[in-house]
Amino acid sequence: MQSLPDGSALLYDTDSATAYPITESAAVAWMLSDGEHSIDEITDELEAQFDANRQTIASDLSNLFEDLQIKGLLQSPSAE
């Protein structure tokens, strides 16, 4: 991941040589997606840092993780 000055970031897929832009909140979620933090813990952190309600954050996080899995950038815990 490469952080950008505005807080957003780029994720790189070295297999396809593709860069994916992500928002600041998605970058925080990416950094916390280390296998040590649960979805609830990531949601808690996003709720503390950003002005959004928990339900919206949980839905957006679910969509983000699904998209990253489809792109092959993130493995689901069950795939380990």
C-alpha positions in Angstrom: 0.0 0.0 0.0 1.2 3.5 -0.8 -0.3 6.3 1.2 -1.2 9.5 -0.6 -1.1 13.1 0.8 -4.9 13.3 1.2 -5.0 10.2 3.3 -6.2 7.9 0.6 -3.9 5.2 -0.8 -3.1 2.9 -3.6 -3.1 -0.9 -3.4 -0.9 -2.7 -5.8 -1.5 -6.1 -7.4 2.0 -7.2 -8.4 0.6 -10.2 -10.4 -1.4 -8.0 -12.7 0.6 -4.8 -12.3 -2.6 -3.0 -11.4 -3.0 -0.1 -8.8 -6.3 0.3 -7.0 -7.1 3.6 -5.4 -8.8 3.4 -2.0 -10.3 6.0 0.3 -8.8 7.1 3.6 -11.2 5.0 5.6 -10.5 2.0 3.3 -6.8 2.5 3.9 -7.4 2.3 7.7 -9.4 -0.8 7.2 -6.7 -2.3 5.0 -4.0 -1.6 7.6 -6.1 -3.3 10.3 -6.9 -6.3 8.1 -3.9 -8.2 9.5 -5.5 -11.3 10.9 -5.2 -9.9 14.4 -8.3 -7.6 14.3 -11.9 -8.8 14.0 -14.4 -7.1 11.8 -16.0 -5.6 14.9 -12.7 -4.2 16.0 -12.1 -2.7 12.6 -15.6 -1.2 12.6 -15.0 0.2 16.1 -11.8 1.9 14.9 -13.5 3.3 11.8 -16.4 4.6 13.9 -14.0 6.4 16.2 -12.1 8.0 13.4 -14.8 8.9 10.9 -18.2 10.7 11.0 -20.5 7.8 10.0 -22.9 5.6 11.8 -21.9 2.0 12.7 -24.5 0.4 10.3 -23.1 2.4 7.3 -19.5 1.6 8.3 -20.3 -2.2 8.6 -22.0 -2.2 5.3 -19.2 -0.3 3.5 -16.6 -2.5 5.2 -18.4 -5.7 4.0 -18.5 -4.3 0.5 -14.8 -3.3 0.6 -13.6 -6.7 1.8 -15.8 -8.5 -0.8 -14.3 -6.3 -3.5 -10.7 -6.9 -2.3 -11.4 -10.6 -2.2 -12.7 -10.6 -5.7 -9.6 -8.8 -6.9 -7.4 -11.3 -5.1 -6.0 -8.7 -2.8 -7.4 -10.1 0.5 -8.1 -13.6 1.6 -11.0 -14.5 3.8 -10.1 -16.0 7.1 -11.7 -19.3 6.1 -9.3 -19.5 3.1 -6.2 -19.6 5.4 
